[in-house]
Amino acid sequence: MVMDAMLTEVNRQLPKEQRFGLVGWHFLKSQRLFSEYRRLYPDGPRIREVRTIQIILLASFAICVFVFVLSQP
């Protein structure tokens, strides 16, 4: 949801030929979106929100792995 909001905000500011498509996402395309967002919205909160969600997901995964390993006989 946060990435969708970021994409909408950036696409609204870019010329039609430079807008991001909705399909075919990969690491470099995400990095370009982040760069454009920072350029267009230097004080925008979206990148911080995405990073926070990523940290929460990584921590949750680490906890699940830790619990799984401890539950093994």
C-alpha positions in Angstrom: 0.0 0.0 0.0 2.8 2.4 0.8 4.6 1.6 -2.4 1.4 2.1 -4.3 0.9 5.5 -2.7 4.6 6.4 -3.5 4.1 5.3 -7.1 1.0 7.3 -7.5 2.6 10.5 -6.1 5.7 10.1 -8.3 3.8 9.3 -11.5 1.6 12.3 -11.0 4.8 14.5 -11.2 6.6 12.8 -14.0 6.1 13.4 -17.8 4.0 10.6 -19.4 7.1 9.0 -21.1 9.0 8.7 -17.8 6.2 7.3 -15.6 6.5 3.9 -13.9 4.5 1.0 -15.2 2.5 -1.1 -12.8 4.1 -4.5 -13.8 7.6 -5.8 -14.0 9.0 -4.7 -10.7 12.6 -5.5 -9.8 15.3 -4.1 -7.5 16.6 -1.5 -9.9 13.1 -0.2 -10.7 12.4 0.1 -7.0 15.6 2.0 -6.5 14.7 4.4 -9.3 11.3 4.9 -7.7 13.0 5.7 -4.4 15.4 8.1 -6.1 12.6 9.9 -7.9 10.5 10.1 -4.8 13.4 11.6 -2.8 14.0 14.2 -5.7 10.4 15.2 -5.9 9.5 15.0 -2.2 12.7 15.6 -0.2 10.7 15.6 3.1 8.2 12.9 2.1 7.5 10.2 4.7 7.0 7.2 2.3 10.5 5.9 2.1 10.8 5.9 5.9 7.5 4.0 6.0 8.7 1.4 3.5 12.0 0.9 5.4 10.1 0.5 8.7 7.8 -2.1 7.1 10.9 -3.9 5.7 12.6 -4.0 9.1 9.4 -5.3 10.8 9.1 -8.1 8.1 12.8 -9.0 8.5 12.5 -9.1 12.3 9.3 -11.2 12.1 11.0 -13.7 9.8 14.1 -13.9 12.1 11.8 -14.6 15.1 9.9 -17.3 13.1 13.2 -19.0 12.2 14.5 -18.7 15.7 11.3 -20.3 17.1 11.4 -23.0 14.5 15.0 -23.9 15.2 14.3 -24.0 19.0 11.2 -26.2 18.5 13.3 -28.9 16.8 14.1 -32.0 19.0 
